[in-house]
Amino acid sequence: MGENQTSVTEFLILGFPLGPKIQMLLFGLFSLLYVLTLLGNGVILGLISLDSRLHTSMYFFLSHLAIVDIACACNTVPQVLVNLLDPAKPISFAGCMMQTFLFLSFARTECLLLVVMSYDRYVAICHPLRYSAIMTWRVCIILAVTSWILGVLLALVHLVLLLPLPFCGPQKVNHFFCEIIAVLKLACADTHINEVMVLAGAVSVLVGPFSSIVISYIHILCAILKIQSGQGRQKAFSTCSSHLCVVGLFYGTAIVMYVGPQYGNPEEQKKYLLLFHSLFNPMLNPLLYSLRNKEVKGALMRMLQKERTS
């Protein structure tokens, strides 16, 4: 077993078994989406850092969400593109483990950041007079740093359980990157504890936080309906609608992948769902926040006008 384990120094990512022409077409499409993801989230970060009107807690958390989206895309999409160009190119054992760890870290951090953002909206709409006293910069920094630290620590638990497992073949990962469930299937040992921890981790960072977000928005909806001014009600809805869309996209796909019931061919279904989750969600987030948010659109217009006049 020891000799077999040491011989496995790399894995082969199966990706999507398609014809060469379709692979090149997908390479062009995914490359375009990857560039749009980096540009869109980069623009959000630039606007928030340069426009003083966006120096609020809501956009502070949004900037962290943009960083997570960029990091998540950079962790998975390049592997997809490499695999489309050269399906036979392997990934090292260390690279595979690092990719698994980073994906879990960023995914859990985004879960926690979305909860923090919902809490921020809850305080802003349900307790507007106490908002500035509750959501101080110190509190915002603590919440953001805690989200990052917890995300990394929760992912570290899975990595610590994964590394001691023996891998003696086969070496083919039936996914488009080193996703933890696909990697566990290659272990030459009992992975029951690992699978239980993955399910428990998914429940703890998906079902629990999603429930808290739903409860927060029930209170927010009740508070919005009590607003007498139509303009004030519309402004409250506009600030929450973007976040609700992002929450729906993120939690919807994640819960179906890791917690929901399985039908038909679950491995292939989860593979395509995770592709949407990794490729499209980070690209759609800045679009949702820019198209549905007047403050972000206003900051973008001011920046464009400033560039024209300079």
N, C-alpha and C positions, 0 to 999 in steps of 0.2 A: 504493500500500500504506500509506503514511504517513497519507493522509487517511482511509482506511478504518479504520485502527487507532485514530486519535484519536476517531472517531465512536462507537466502542464504549465507552461509559462506564458501562454497567449490564448486568446479566444477568437473565434470567427463569428462576426455578426451576420446573421442570415439576411436581415433587412426584408426587402420586398422582392420575391422571385418574379421578376418581370422581364420582358424582352428588352434588348439594348436600346431600341428607339424610344420606348416608353420611359426607360430609365433616364435617358438624356433629356426628355421632355420634363420629367419630374425634377431633374437636377436644375434646369433653368427656372422652373416654377418655384421650387423651394429656395433657391438662391435669391430670387426676387423677394420672396416673403421674408427671408432672413435679413436682407438689407433694409426692408421696410420696417421690420421690428426694431433694428438698431437705430434707424433714423427717427422713427416715431417716438420711442422712449427717450432717445437722446434729445429730441426737441422739447419734450416735456421737462426733462431735467434742466435744460438750458433756460427755458422760460421761467421755471420756478426759482432758479438761482439768480437770474438777472432782473426779474421784475419784482420790485419791492411790494407790490400789491398782492403778490402770491406768497408772501412770507407769513403764512398762517399755519396752524397745526394741520388743517386738512391737506394742504399741499405739501407740507413736510412729510406726512405719511405717504402721500402719492409719489413723492420723489423716491422714497425707499421701495415702493412697489415697482417703480420703473427700473430701479437698480436690480431688483430680484428678477424681473422679466428679462432684462439684458443678460444677466448671469445664467439664467435657466436656458435661454436660447443658445448662448455660446457653449454651454455644456453638452447639449444634445444635437443641435442642428448640424454642426460641422461633421459629426460622425455619420449622420444620414447622408450628407453630400459626398463624403469620402466613399461610403458604401455604394452609392449609386454609380460613382466613377469606376471604382475598383472593388467589386464584391468579394474578391479573394484576399483582400488586404486584412490581416488580423490586427487585433488590439492586444497590447500586453496585459498580463495579469494585474499589474499595479495600476495601469491606466483604466482597466475595467472596474476595479474596486474603487478608484478615485471618482470615476464617473457616476457610479452608483451612489456613493456617499454625497457628492455634490448635488445630484438630482434630489435626493431625499431631503437634504438641508434646505435647498431653495424652495421646494414644494411646501415643506412644513413652515418655513418662515413666511411664505405668502399666505398660508392659511391664517396664521396668527396676526399678520398685518391687516388682513381683511376684517378680522374681529376688532382690532384696535380702531380701524377706520369707522366701523359701524358704531362703536362706542363714542367716538368723536362726534359723529352726526347725531347720536342720541342726546348727548349733552348739549350740543348746539341748538337743537330744536325743542327738546323737552325742558331744558333749564337754561334758556338764553341769558338771563340776568347773571347767572353764576358761571357762565362758560369761561370767561377770561380768568376767573379765579381758580377753576378746576383744571382746565387744560393749559397750564403754564408751560413754558419751554422746558423746564426741568422735568415735568411729568411726561411731556411728549418724547423727550430724549430717552427717559427711562423705559417707556413703553416700546419704543423702536428698538433699543438695544436689547431689551428682554426678549423681543420677538426673534431677533437674530440668534441670540445665545441659546434659547430654547430649541429653535429650529436645528441648530448644529448639534446640540446635545442629544436630541431625539434621534437624529440620523446616526450619531456616533454609536448608539445602542445597537442598531442593526449592523453597523460595520464590525463592531467587536464580536458579535455573534457569527458574522459571515466569514471573517478571516480565518478562524481555526478549522473550518470545514475542509476536508480533502477533496481535491478535484482531479480525478484520474480518467476523465473522458466520459462521454464525448465533449468536444470543445466548441460546439456550435450553439450560439445563443439565438434562440428563436425570437428575435426582436430587432428593432432598428438602433438600439443602444443597449448598454448593460443595465437593464431594468432588474430590480432585485428578485422578483418572482422567477423571471426567465433564467437568471444566474443560479438560483437555488436548485432548479431542476437538474443542473449539471453536477451537483455535489454527490460524492460517493459515500454518503452517510445519511443518517436520519435527520431530516430538516424540519421535523414537526414543531420544535420550539421556535425556530426561525419563522415559520409560517404563522404560528399563533401570535408571535410578536408583531409581525407585519399587519395582521388583521387588527390586533389590539391598538397598534399605532395609528392605523387608518381610522378606526372608530374614535380614538381620542382626539385626533387633529381634524377630523372631518365632521362627524356627527355632533360631537359636543360643541365645537365652535359654530357650526351652521345653526344649531338650535339656539345658541345665544344671539346670533345675528337675527334670526327670525323673531325672537322675543323683543329685541331692540327695535326692530322695524314695526312691530305691532304697536309699541308705545309711540314711535315716531308718527305712524299713520293717525293714531288717535289725537296726537298733539296738532298735526297739520289740519285735521278736520275741524278743530276748534278755532283755528285762525280765522278772524273775521274778514280781513283784507284779502281780496282775490289775488292781488299782486304778491302779497306776502306768501300766500299759499302756493302760488306758482313758483316762486323763488325757492321755497322749501322743497317742493317736488323736484325741481331741476337739480338741486345739489345732491339729492339722494338717488335719482334715477340712474346716473352713471355708475355709482357704486353698486346698486342693485343688479345692473346688467353684468358687471364684472363678477360679482358674487355668484350669480346664476350660472354663468359660463364655467367658472372655476370649480365650484362645488358640484355642479350637475355632472360634469364629466368625471370628476374624481370619485364621487360616491358610486356612480355606476361601475367604474373600473374596479374598485377595491372593496366595496361594501354591498353593492346591489346583487340581485339574483343573477345566475348564469343561465344562458340559453344557447342552444346550437353549438357553435365553435367559439367558446369564450376566449381562447388564447388569441385568435385572429381578431375578434371584436375588440378586445382590450388593446391590442397593438394599434389599431386604427384610431381608437378613441384617444390613446396616449399621444399619437401623432398630432391629432387636433389640439390636444391639451398643451403640447410642447411647442407647436409651430404656430397655431392660429391665435391662441389666447394671448400670448405676449404681444402679437401684432395688433390685435383688436383692442386691447386695453387703452393705449393712447388715443386711438380713434374714438372710442366711446367717451373718454374724458374730454377730448377736444371738441367733438361735434355736439355734445349735449351740455357743455359747460360754457356759459357766457364769459366767465372770468378768464378761462384759458384762451378762448377765441379772441377776447379783447387784448390779452397780453401778446398773442401772436400777431394781431393786426398792428399793435403799437410797435413791435419789434420790426415788422416789415416796413412800416412807414419810416421808422428811424433809419433803416438801412437805405431806403430810397433817398432820403434827404441828406445823408452823409456822403 
